[in-house]
């Protein structure tokens, strides 16, 4: 869907369709990968559900950048939806 930089890290947002997810009966979800120079890896996954709580991976749990990363990812999603 797109990418953005924050500090030295590059974040990429992907939409995973329901038929490629772990649970085919659930709506699609989004992944945020991060590459900070040591290779891309999953940072976060979330859905657009109103009660959804984003699942941050590893050392990203509780990181002060999380709210800004999620906000920027959702802005990319909204931009892609408006096209």
N, C-alpha and C positions, 0 to 999 in steps of 0.2 A: 504494500500500500504506500510505502514511502519510508524515508529515513530522516533523521535529524541528529545534530551533534550537540553535545553538552560537555563542556570541558574537553578532555582528550578522548572522550568516548563517542562512538557512533552507534546510534540506536536505530534498529530497523523494525517496522511494524508489519506483521503478516496476518491475514485472515485465514483461518483454518475452517473449511466447510464442514458441516456436520458429518458427512459421509467419510471424512478422513480423520475425524477425531476418535478418541477412545470410546466414546459413548454415542452411537449413531442416532439415538432418539432425542438428543439434546441439540439446542441451537448451536451454530458455529461459534467459535471463540477466536480471540486474538492473541497473538504472541508478540512479545517485544524481545528481540535479541540485542545483545550489546557486544561490541568489539572495541576493547580498549588497548589493543595492540598485542594481545595474546591469543587471538582467535575469537570468532563469534560463539556466543553461548546464550542460552535462554536466561532472560532477566525476569520476565513476568508473563503471566497469562490471565486473561479476564474475558468476560462476556459483557454484553450491554444490558444485562438484566438489572432492574432497579435495586435488587437486594444483593447483587453480586459483590463479593469482596475480592479484589485482585489478589492473586497468589504470586508473591514475590519469591524468587528462587535464591537459595543460599544466602550469601552475605548481603544481598539486596534487601532482605527483610529488615525493616526499620531504618533503612538508609534515608538521610535527609533529602536526597534528590528524588525519592519516589513520587511525591505528589506532583512535582514539575514534570517528571518523565511521563506519568500517566496523563496529565493535562495535555502535553504536546502530542502524545500518541492519539488521544481522542480527537484532537484538532485535525490530525492527518486523516483519521477515519471520516470525520464530518466533511472534510474537503473532498475526499474520494466519493462520498455519497452524493455530493451536490453536482457532480459531473454527469 
